[in-house]
Amino acid sequence: MVHTAVTPAILSLQVGKPVLIAHGAKEVLSGIFKASTTDAVFAGTNGLEGDGQGDLINHGGPDKAICVYSAARYPYWESEFGRPFLPGAFGENLTIGPWTEQELCIGDIVAAGEVLLQVSQPRQPCYKLGIRNELPELPARVQQTGYSGFYFRVLKEGYLAAGEKLMVADRHPAGITVMEANVIMYHQKDNESAILKLLSAKELAASWQEQLGKRLDKLRGGA
């Protein structure tokens, strides 16, 4: 059981290097198995020291430096699947509370001690999340619910640790929550005005800007 918090904080911090995991008859490299640490860990523009990803095309980089998941979502999944989920079960670097996808917005800047972080995009779950939890249906359920978690980019480097308090240092004027971004991406694919609204947050990760830009072109009759 993950303990939640009243004051926004990092409840658990996880890092891990990529390892080979079984995927059907083959093996794939993945960094989704991460271990909790009580040590302070350096957060740089490309992620946490001691952490890594197996698929550097779809994971990692400045826009996806730190993966975040809310402890407040764990009881939902524990109820749905009838089993406990421990910190790091979603492959996240930071298990936080009590904030969820409904409280933070794309482009919001969050202070964690000396470190400045910025919400860049929702987390897009892949099949490895299902492997991690031996629940192949989990990635689809995460996408359906919007209980995805999200990514931070690192604006000011420094050390992070479990127990560190979190504070919104600057609220983005567009006010597009992570949950709303999920809804637009997956459930309002033909809604041009919604897409334009999401694209108005220039701090949105480049990969999402590109994907939504192509969708917009198609809606407008482009190639």
C-alpha positions in Angstrom: 0.0 0.0 0.0 1.3 3.4 -1.0 0.9 6.2 1.6 -0.5 9.4 0.3 0.3 12.9 1.6 -1.6 16.0 2.5 1.3 18.4 1.6 2.5 17.7 -2.0 5.7 15.7 -1.8 7.9 13.0 -3.3 6.7 9.9 -1.5 9.2 7.5 -3.1 12.0 7.8 -5.6 13.0 5.0 -8.0 15.9 4.5 -10.4 17.1 1.6 -12.5 19.2 0.7 -15.5 17.8 -1.2 -18.5 17.7 -5.0 -18.3 16.5 -7.7 -20.6 12.9 -8.8 -20.0 10.9 -11.6 -21.6 8.4 -10.6 -24.3 6.8 -13.7 -25.8 9.5 -15.8 -27.4 12.1 -13.0 -27.3 13.8 -10.6 -24.9 13.6 -6.8 -25.0 15.6 -4.1 -23.2 13.7 -2.1 -20.7 14.2 0.3 -17.8 10.7 -0.1 -16.4 12.0 -2.2 -13.4 13.2 0.5 -11.0 14.3 0.2 -7.3 13.3 2.6 -4.6 16.2 4.5 -2.9 16.3 6.8 0.1 19.5 8.5 -1.2 19.5 11.9 -2.7 19.8 11.5 -6.5 21.0 14.1 -9.0 18.4 15.3 -11.4 19.9 16.5 -14.7 18.4 17.6 -17.9 18.4 14.1 -19.3 17.1 12.4 -16.2 18.1 11.0 -12.8 21.6 9.7 -12.1 21.6 5.9 -12.1 18.5 5.7 -14.2 18.1 4.7 -17.8 15.8 3.5 -20.6 16.0 0.6 -23.0 14.1 2.3 -25.9 15.7 5.7 -26.4 13.4 6.5 -29.3 10.2 6.4 -27.3 11.6 7.1 -23.8 14.1 9.4 -22.2 15.5 12.7 -23.4 14.9 16.2 -21.9 11.2 16.2 -22.5 10.9 12.9 -20.7 13.6 13.3 -18.1 11.6 12.2 -15.1 8.6 9.9 -15.1 6.0 10.7 -12.4 3.0 8.8 -11.0 0.5 9.7 -8.3 0.2 7.5 -5.2 -3.5 8.7 -5.2 -4.1 6.4 -8.2 -2.8 3.3 -6.6 -5.9 2.4 -4.6 -8.0 2.5 -7.9 -5.7 -0.1 -9.5 -5.5 -2.2 -6.4 -9.3 -2.3 -6.3 -9.6 -3.1 -10.0 -7.1 -5.9 -10.0 -7.4 -7.1 -6.4 -3.7 -6.9 -5.7 -1.2 -4.5 -4.1 0.9 -2.1 -6.2 4.1 -0.9 -4.7 6.0 2.4 -5.5 7.6 2.1 -8.9 4.9 -0.4 -10.2 4.2 2.0 -13.1 7.9 2.4 -13.9 7.9 5.9 -12.4 10.9 7.7 -11.0 8.9 9.8 -8.6 5.8 8.5 -6.8 4.1 11.7 -5.6 1.1 12.7 -3.6 -1.5 14.0 -3.4 -1.4 15.6 -6.9 -2.8 13.7 -9.8 -3.3 14.4 -13.6 -6.2 16.6 -12.6 -4.2 19.1 -10.5 -1.2 19.8 -12.7 -1.1 21.4 -16.1 1.1 21.2 -19.1 3.9 23.8 -18.6 3.4 24.1 -14.9 6.7 24.7 -13.1 7.2 22.7 -9.9 9.9 23.4 -7.3 11.4 20.6 -5.3 14.0 22.1 -3.0 16.7 23.5 -5.3 15.3 21.7 -8.4 12.9 23.3 -10.9 10.8 20.9 -12.9 8.2 21.4 -15.7 5.3 19.3 -16.7 5.9 18.4 -20.4 3.4 15.7 -21.4 1.3 12.8 -20.1 3.0 9.5 -19.8 2.0 7.2 -22.7 2.0 3.6 -21.4 3.5 0.9 -23.6 3.3 -2.9 -23.5 6.2 -3.1 -21.1 4.0 -1.7 -18.3 1.9 -4.8 -18.8 5.0 -7.0 -18.6 6.2 -5.2 -15.5 2.9 -6.0 -13.6 2.0 -9.3 -15.4 -1.2 -7.5 -16.5 -1.2 -7.2 -20.3 -4.4 -5.2 -20.2 -3.0 -2.5 -17.9 -1.6 -0.2 -20.6 -5.0 0.0 -22.4 -6.7 0.6 -19.0 -4.3 3.4 -18.2 -5.0 5.1 -21.5 -8.8 4.7 -21.1 -8.9 6.2 -17.6 -6.3 8.9 -18.2 -4.6 7.8 -15.0 -1.4 7.9 -16.9 1.1 9.9 -14.8 3.2 12.4 -16.6 6.8 13.6 -17.4 8.9 16.4 -16.0 11.6 18.1 -17.8 14.4 19.6 -15.6 14.7 23.3 -15.8 17.2 23.7 -12.9 19.4 20.7 -12.0 20.0 19.5 -8.5 19.3 16.7 -6.0 16.0 15.1 -5.3 15.0 12.7 -2.5 12.0 11.0 -1.1 10.3 13.3 1.4 11.1 16.4 -0.6 8.1 18.8 -0.6 6.7 20.0 -3.9 5.3 23.4 -4.8 3.9 24.9 -7.9 6.3 27.8 -8.6 4.5 29.0 -11.8 1.1 28.0 -13.1 0.9 27.9 -16.9 -1.6 30.4 -18.3 -3.2 27.9 -20.7 -4.4 25.8 -17.8 -4.6 22.5 -19.6 -4.4 19.7 -17.1 -2.6 16.5 -17.8 -6.0 14.8 -17.8 -7.4 17.2 -20.4 -4.3 16.6 -22.6 -5.0 12.8 -22.4 -8.7 13.4 -23.3 -7.7 15.5 -26.3 -5.0 13.0 -27.5 -7.1 9.8 -27.2 -10.8 10.8 -27.1 -11.1 14.0 -29.1 -9.0 13.2 -32.1 -11.3 15.1 -34.5 -11.8 18.1 -32.3 -9.8 20.8 -34.1 -10.4 23.5 -31.4 -9.3 21.2 -28.6 -6.1 20.3 -30.5 -5.4 24.0 -31.1 -5.9 24.6 -27.4 -3.4 21.9 -26.4 -0.9 23.2 -29.0 -1.2 26.7 -27.4 0.9 25.4 -24.5 4.2 25.8 -26.2 5.9 23.9 -23.4 4.2 20.7 -24.5 6.7 18.0 -25.4 8.0 18.2 -29.0 6.8 14.7 -29.9 3.3 15.6 -28.9 3.4 18.8 -30.8 4.5 16.9 -33.9 1.8 14.3 -33.5 -0.9 16.8 -33.0 0.3 19.0 -35.8 0.1 16.1 -38.2 -3.4 15.3 -37.0 -4.4 18.9 -37.4 -3.1 19.0 -41.0 -5.1 15.8 -41.8 -8.3 17.4 -40.4 -7.7 20.4 -42.5 -7.4 18.3 -45.6 -3.6 18.0 -45.8 -1.6 15.0 -46.9 
